[in-house]
Amino acid sequence: MSLKYLCNKAVLNTFARLKQFRGIATRYDKLKRNYEKRASTEALYFLERITLRNVDNLSYW
């Protein structure tokens, strides 16, 4: 698979995960600052989950 395809797939999957939160999917947060703050908070939440999952899967021994 090409790198362009993989990057596109990663971006689309990230937005699909963020849309699980109703405020992001329907944009209930009308003010720009509220929307950006909520989107960044939820993105950090997913990043933390992915990071912790990868750390748990590491085997040191």
C-alpha positions as a Markdown table, in Angstrom:
| # | Residue | x | y | z |
|---|---|---|---|---|
| 1 | Met | 0.0 | 0.0 | 0.0 |
| 2 | Ser | 1.2 | 3.5 | -0.7 |
| 3 | Leu | 2.1 | 5.9 | 2.0 |
| 4 | Lys | -0.5 | 8.4 | 0.7 |
| 5 | Tyr | -3.3 | 5.8 | 1.1 |
| 6 | Leu | -2.2 | 4.9 | 4.7 |
| 7 | Cys | -2.1 | 8.5 | 5.8 |
| 8 | Asn | -5.5 | 9.2 | 4.3 |
| 9 | Lys | -6.9 | 6.1 | 6.0 |
| 10 | Ala | -5.4 | 7.2 | 9.4 |
| 11 | Val | -6.9 | 10.7 | 9.1 |
| 12 | Leu | -10.4 | 9.3 | 8.1 |
| 13 | Asn | -10.3 | 6.8 | 11.0 |
| 14 | Thr | -9.3 | 9.5 | 13.5 |
| 15 | Phe | -12.3 | 11.7 | 12.5 |
| 16 | Ala | -14.6 | 8.7 | 12.6 |
| 17 | Arg | -13.5 | 8.1 | 16.2 |
| 18 | Leu | -13.9 | 11.8 | 17.1 |
| 19 | Lys | -17.5 | 11.7 | 15.7 |
| 20 | Gln | -18.4 | 9.2 | 18.4 |
| 21 | Phe | -18.7 | 12.3 | 20.6 |
| 22 | Arg | -22.1 | 13.9 | 19.8 |
| 23 | Gly | -20.8 | 17.4 | 20.2 |
| 24 | Ile | -18.2 | 17.0 | 17.6 |
| 25 | Ala | -20.5 | 15.1 | 15.2 |
| 26 | Thr | -23.3 | 17.6 | 15.3 |
| 27 | Arg | -21.2 | 20.7 | 16.3 |
| 28 | Tyr | -23.4 | 21.7 | 19.2 |
| 29 | Asp | -20.5 | 23.8 | 20.4 |
| 30 | Lys | -21.2 | 26.9 | 18.4 |
| 31 | Leu | -18.4 | 29.0 | 19.6 |
| 32 | Lys | -15.1 | 28.4 | 17.9 |
| 33 | Arg | -13.1 | 28.3 | 21.2 |
| 34 | Asn | -15.5 | 25.8 | 22.8 |
| 35 | Tyr | -15.4 | 23.6 | 19.7 |
| 36 | Glu | -11.6 | 23.7 | 19.4 |
| 37 | Lys | -11.2 | 23.0 | 23.1 |
| 38 | Arg | -13.5 | 20.1 | 23.1 |
| 39 | Ala | -12.0 | 18.6 | 19.9 |
| 40 | Ser | -8.5 | 18.9 | 21.3 |
| 41 | Thr | -9.5 | 17.3 | 24.6 |
| 42 | Glu | -11.1 | 14.4 | 22.9 |
| 43 | Ala | -8.2 | 14.0 | 20.6 |
| 44 | Leu | -5.9 | 13.8 | 23.6 |
| 45 | Tyr | -8.2 | 11.2 | 25.2 |
| 46 | Phe | -7.8 | 9.0 | 22.1 |
| 47 | Leu | -4.1 | 9.5 | 22.0 |
| 48 | Glu | -3.8 | 8.5 | 25.6 |
| 49 | Arg | -5.9 | 5.4 | 25.0 |
| 50 | Ile | -3.8 | 4.4 | 22.0 |
| 51 | Thr | -0.5 | 5.0 | 23.8 |
| 52 | Leu | -1.6 | 3.0 | 26.9 |
| 53 | Arg | -2.8 | 0.1 | 24.8 |
| 54 | Asn | 0.5 | 0.0 | 22.9 |
| 55 | Val | 2.5 | 0.1 | 26.2 |
| 56 | Asp | 0.4 | -2.7 | 27.7 |
| 57 | Asn | 1.1 | -4.9 | 24.6 |
| 58 | Leu | 4.9 | -4.5 | 25.0 |
| 59 | Ser | 6.7 | -7.6 | 26.3 |
| 60 | Tyr | 10.0 | -6.9 | 28.0 |
| 61 | Trp | 10.8 | -10.5 | 28.8 |
